[in-house]
Amino acid sequence: MKQTARVEPLLRIATLALLFLLGPEAQAGSLALPVRERVLSNGMRLLLVERRGDPTLACGWVAKVGSAYDGLETTGLAHMLEHMMFKGTETLGTRDALRDKAINDRQDELQAQIREEMETLRDLQRRGRILDPTDPQARSPRLQSRLQEFGATVEEQRALVVRNEIQAIYAQAGATRVNAGTGSDWTVYVANVPANKLELWCWLESDRLRAPVFREFYTERDVVKEERRSGIEAEPGGEAMEAFGAMIWQAHPYQWCTFSAIGWPTALGNLTREQAQAFFRTYYAPGNITAIVVGDFDPAEAERLVETYFGRIPRGATPTPVLVADEPRQQGEQRMTVHGAASSRFVAAFKARPALHRDAPALMVLERALNGTSGRLEQGLITRAKVAVSARARLDLRKYGGLLHLEAAPTPGTSLNALETVLDQGLERLRKEPLSAGELARAKNQALTAYLEQAENPRALVWALAEAETDGTFRDWLSLQDGLEAVTADSVRKVAAETFTSEGRNVLLYEGPEPTPSRKEER
């Protein structure tokens, strides 16, 4: 009780302080941000959050599509499209738009012929006639000719391209942090612009949506392949984590984007510009996009500018498809072992709820209760049992499902089996016993503070509203404060009992240079 008396006032003080920063319209309960909502004439949504006195506008827009929509044979397509959206438009990014278009069309033709030749080589590989279809010695004269012509078109186009013209225009206007990101269910494009440059943002971003040109597609595909090589293949355990994600999900498209949106190597290497254009037409229609502006602006003028520029984008020809891929119930624990890793590490991923599920707030509090110097993981594995040198939990809630990741590195001389046994004992306690009053108050305080800090930071708020619009609507995110405040020790115990089960458990063991016996062998 004494611990509760000390912690709960801190929760109220932190909450009230941040609400004060958010302005007079933000109150206890559901977060009362002054969000002004409008639907444009073409179906695009607009969210405006006015904040007087801020010299910079945080602007962004979200296409409600991500790597889960790629398709198995075209994984990496959503992320590739994110790269293409920075390549320019019919008016930006080239010194000669007509010649540039002709080059793009010829490159598409040449790549189609190159794919035909490569399929012939792969057939020879399947028949045992050649070892490697990418070996230059295996190329036919026709393939060699097409590759040479393609290289010539690349050089010609390179002389016409105006590099990073979109970013340069932004920089000249004083804009900063122009960026984008691809998730499993969303793709977000953001920029911080001076308060008097809203019209520039509307013009540039609407032009990207109205008339994008995916120039240099095939050379940029190589850039993304290098991104994959350096970010996944060269990262210790990177490819194992990718395979682990594919093991976790049996039927849902999250199987190819649990830990990365880049895509599988073969699919990435065969993506075409035509596929990217079709993906854009399908998922980047105005009705599937929400624009968000946070800062000091005149609301009526902002609405006029957004309608003037974004409203000129035609509606999509067909309704945006809905992703339907229900994950079947996992039948039992799944395990994967990587032998000879650089260092030993234990990873567990438990199936959890989708982002908007009523249990999501309790899961957020559970994650906080597990983490930190006072959290269950560090206290149980490091301080008391001394079986780990590091331990953490990470909650990943997505539109159609979620995962609660637990990760720990054993102390020297401690086997992964011994570490897992201690961890399981701690998880069983969470399944059966409620958090103490102090633990609950501390975890809720941390979860609420993180949430309110998002609301206070304009750029973070743009991202939060963008993801909320993908999962449901911005109102779902505003109501999260109510959900967090309503979490009880028993609701955390209940969600722990439903999450930490063998039917939802997936384990990845990185066994270091001296492998330890697996749990099955030990028995």
N, C-alpha and C positions, 0 to 999 in steps of 0.2 A: 504493500500500500504506500509506503514512503516513496518508493521508486516511481510509482504512478503519479504521486503528487508533484514530483519534480519534473517529470517529462511532459505531462499533459499541458501545463501552462506554456511550455516552450512551443508546443504544437500550435496553441492559440495565438501566441505572439508572432511566430513565423508566418502563419496564415494571414493575420491581420496586417502585418507589415507589407506583405506582397500585394494584398488586396488594395492597400493604400496606394501603392505604386501604379496599380492598374487603373485607378481613377474611381470616381464616385459611383459609376454604374456597376462596379464589381462588388458583390456582396457575398455573405456566407451562403452555403447551399450551392445550387447550380451556379457555375461561373457566369456572371452577367456581363460578359464582354459586349460592347456596343457593336455587334456585327450587323451590318446592313447588307441584305441579301437581294439579289436581283437576277432574273433570267432574261438573257438577251433575246432579240428577235429570232436568232438562229438556234436557240436552245442552249447556248453556253451559259454557265452559271458564273456569277460574280459575287465575291464576298469582300466587303470593305470594312476595315476596322480603323476608325479615326482616332488619332492620338496627337493632340495639339503640342507644338513646341519641338517636335523631332525634326531636325533638318534633313533626314534621310528617310526615304520610303523603302520598305522591304516589300518587294514584289515577287510574284511567282504564279505559275499555273501548273496544274496537274492533269495529266492524261491518265484516266482510270484504267491503266493497262500496264502490265509488267512482264517479267520473264516467265511467269506461270502460263502466259498466253502464247508462248513461242511455238509450241508443237514439238514433238519429240525429234523430228527430222530437221528442225530449224532452230534448235536451242541457241540462245545468244542473240536472237533477232531483235528483241525489244531493246537490249543494251546497245546493239549496233545502231539501231535507229536513233538512240540518244546521241551517239557520236555524229550521225549524219545531220542532225538538226543544227549543228554548228558549222556546217559546210557552206551555208549561204542560201540565197534565193535567186529568183530570176533577175534581180537587180543588185544583189550583193554577192561578192565572192569571186567575180570573174571580170576580166577586161573585155571579153567578147562573148556575150551570152549565146549567140547563134552558133558560133564555132564550138563553144563548150558543149552545147546540146548535141551537136553532131558527133563529137568525140565520145560523149557518154553513151549514145546509141550504138556506136561502133564497138565500144568496149563490151557492151552487153552481148552483141553478136559474137565477138571473139571469145568471150568467156563461155558461151553456150557450146561453141565448137571445142574449146579446151576441155570442158566437162565430158563431152562425148569421147574424146581421145583418152581421158583419164579413166573412164569407165571400161574402155577396152583393155587398158593396162591392168585394172583391178581384176578383170575377168581372167587375164593371163596369170595373175598372181594366185587366184583361186584354183586354177588348173595346175599350178606348180611349175609354170613355164618361166616365170621371173620371180625374184625374191622381193623386190621393192618397186612399186609403181611410181615412186617419186624419184627414182634413180635417173639422172639425165641420160645415161647410156641406154635406157629402155625406151626413150622417146622415138616416136615415128617422125619422119620428115614433116608430115602435116602438123603435128603437135609443135615441133620446133619452130616451124614457120609462124604459127599462130601466136606463140609466146613472144617471138621477136617483134611481130607487128603490134601486139599488145603493149610491149615495152616502149615502142615508139610513140604510141598514143599517150602513154603516161607522161613521157617527156614533153610532148607537145602541150598537153593540158597543164602541166606544171608551170609552163611559161605564161599561161593565161590566168592562173589562179591568183587571187588577192588573198593572201594568207590571213586567217583570223580577223576578217574585216568586221564581223559582228562585235567581237570582243574589243577591237580597236575603237570602234565608234562609241561603245560604252565607256571605254577608258578616257577618251577625249572629253566626254561629257561629265567626268567625275564619278562614274559608277564604279562599284567595287563588288567583289565576290560573285562574279557572274559564273554560274555553275549549274550542274544538273546531276541527277541521281536516278538509278533504276532499281526498284525493288521487285518483289515477286508480283505485286498487285498494282503498282503505281510507277509512273515516271514523272519526276518533278523538275521544273526549270525555274531557277531563282536568280535574282539580281538585287543589289542595293543601289538605288539611284537617288541623286539629289531631289529634294521635294519639288523643285521646279522643272523636273525632267520626266514627269509622268507621261506626257504625250510621246516623248521619244521611246519610252518603254512600250507603250501601246503600239506604236508604229513598227518597231523592230520585231516584237514578239508576234504580232498579228501577221506580219509579212512572212515570218518563218512558218506559220501555220497555213497561210493562204497559198504561198507559192514556193515551197522548199525545193531545192535542187540537190539531189544526193550525188554530187560530183565526187570524184576520187574514191568511189565506194570500195573498189577492190584493193587499192593501196591502203585505205583505212582499215579494211578487214585484216590486213597484215599487222597493222598497229595494234588492233585488238588481240590478235593472236599472240603478239609479244607481251601485251598486258597480261594475258593468261599465263604465259610462260613465266614471267617474273613474279606474278602475284599468286599463282597456284602451284605450278609445276616446280618452281625453284624454292618455294616455301617449304621448310621441313614439315612433313605431315599434311601438306596442302591437298595433294591428290587423294590421300586417305580420307580426309574430311569430306571431300566431294563424293567419294564412293559411299561414305557413311550416310550422307544425306540421301543418296539414291536408295540405300537399304531401308531407311526409316519409313519413307512413304511408298506404299505399294502401287496405288492407282492414281494418286493425285499428282498434278504437274509440279508440285513443290519438290518432287523427287529430283528434278534436275536444277533446282535453284534454291536449295536449302541454305547453302553457304556462299553462293556466287551467282551472279546474273550473266556471266560471260558465256557459258554454254560449253557443250562437249566439243573436243577438238575437230572431229571429222565434220560435224554439222556446221561449225563456225567456218571452217575452210571452204564450205560449199554454198554459203549464203549468196544470194544474188540481189542485184539492185531491184529487179522486178518484184522479188518477195518483199523487200523493204517498202517499196511503193504501195504494194497491196496492203501490207500491214498498216501503213500510215493511213490510207484511205478508210480502212475498216475501223481503226481504234482512235484516230486523232480527229474524229468528227467533232464539231462544236458541242453536240449533246453529251459527249463523253469527257468534257473538259470543264474544270473550274478555275477561274482566275482569282487571285487573292492580292489585295493591297493593304498594307498596314502602315500608318504614319499620319503626317499632317497634310491634309488635302481638303479641298471643298467637295463634299460628297456629290452634289449635283453636277459639278464640273467633271469629276472623276467618272461618274456614270455616263456622261455625254461622250467623253473621250473613248471610253471602253466600247461603247455602242458604235461610235463612228468607225473605229479601226477594227475591232474584233467582230463587229456585227456584219462586216462585209464578207466574212468567210461563209461560203454556202453550207447549208445543212448537209449531213451525210446522205448518200443515195439510199442506203438501207439502214435499218436499226442496228446498233452495235450488238454483236453477239454476247450472250451471257455465258460465263465459264461454268460448266456443270461437270464436276468430277468429284463425287463423294468418295471419301477414303473409307474402305471397309474396316471393320473392327480387327485390330491386330490380334492374332491368335496366341501369341506368347512372346517371351523375351527374345530379342534378336541380338547377336553378339558378333563382333568383328575384331580380329587381332592383327596388328601390324608388328612383325618381328624385326628386330635389329634397328629400331628407331634410334635417333640421336640421344634421346632421353626418355625415361618412362613417364607415362601420363595416363590418367584415367579420365574418360569422358562418358557421361550418360546423358541421353536425351529422352525425356518423357513426353508423350503426347499430352497436349494441353488444350485449352478452349480457344475458340476464335476470338478475335479482338473485341467484338461487341457482346460476347456472352455475359450473362449476369454474374458469372463467377470470375470475370476478368479482374475486377478490383481486388478480390481476395487473393488471386494469384500474384498481383503486383505487390501486395503487402507480404505475401509469403517469400517472394524473391528478396525483399529488403530484410526480412527476418533471417534469411540464410546468409546474407552478405555482411561485410564489415568486420571490424575487430571484435565487436560484441555479438556478431552473428553466429548462428548455429554451426556453420561449416568451419569457420576458423576456430571457434571455441572447442568444437568436438574433435576435429581432425588434427589441428596444429597445437593448440594450447594444452589440451588434456591428454589425448592419446599419442600425440607426437608422431603420427604416421604420415604427415604431409608437410611440405614446405610452403605450399600455396593451395588455395581452394576458393572457388567462386561459383556463383549461380548467375545465369543469364536467361531472362524470360523473353521469348520471341513470339509475340501475338500477331497473327496475320488475319486477313479477311476470312479465310476458310478453315483455319486451324492454327494451332500453336505448338510450341515446344518449350519445355523448361530444361535448360542445359545445366548440368553440374560437371565441374572439371576440377581435378586435383593432381598435383605432382607429389609422388611419395618422397619421404626422407631417404637418404642413402641407407641401403641395407633393408629397406621395407619393401615387401613384395606388393604388387598390385592387388593380389588376393586379400592380403591383410588390410590394406587401405579400404578396399571395397567392403569388407566385413564390418569395419568400424562405421563407414558411411551408412550402410544398410541399417545398422542399429539406430543411428540418429534419425534416419528417415522413418523408421518404424515408430519411434517416439512421437514424431510430428504427426503421424497417422492417427495415433491413439490419444495423445495428450494435447490440450490447448496451449497456446503460447501464454507465458506469464503476462500479467498486466503491464509490466515495464517493457517487455519485448514488443507487445502489441502496440503500445503507445509510440515507442521509438520507430518501429517499422512504418506505422501510419504517418508519423511526422515526416519521415524521409520521403515517402511516396507522394504525400501532398505537397511538400516543398518542391520536389522535382517538377511536379505538374504545374504548380503556380509560377515557377521560374520560367517554364516554357511560355506561359501566357504573358509574362513580363517582357521577354526578349522578342522584339519584332520578327527577326529572322526565324527564330525557333518557332514562333507562333505560326508563321507562314507554312513551315513544314508540318506542324501539328495539324493545322486545319486541312492541309492538302491530303495527309494520310486519312484524316477523319472523313473527308469527302469521298475517299475511295472505299473505306470500310462501310460507311453509311452516310451520315451528313455531319456538318459541324456541330449540330445540336448534341450529337452523341458524345463528342469530346467535351462540350461545355458541362454536360451532366455528370462527368466522371468524378468531380469533386463530391457530389452527393454519394456516389457509389463507394468512394474511398472512405468517407466519413462513416458510412454504415457498416463497414467491415468489423466483425467481431472475432474474438479468439476462436469461437466455435466454427465460424464460417471458414477461417483459415485451416483449422483442423480438418474440416469436411473436404475442402478442396485438395488438401495434401493427401488425404485418404483416397480420393478419386484419381489423383495424378500419379502418385508413387505406387504403381501396380506393375506386375510382371507383364500384363497384356499391353501396357503402353511403354515398356522399358526397352531402350536400345543402348547398347554398350559398345564403346570403342576402346580397345586397350592398345596403347603404344608401349611395347616391350622393348626396353633399352638394350644396350650391347650384351647384357647378360640376361637372357629371357628368364622369366619366372614361370613356374607351372601355372597352367590355366586352372580355373575353378573346377572344370570337369576332370582334369587329370589328378588334381589334388584329392578328389573323392575316390 
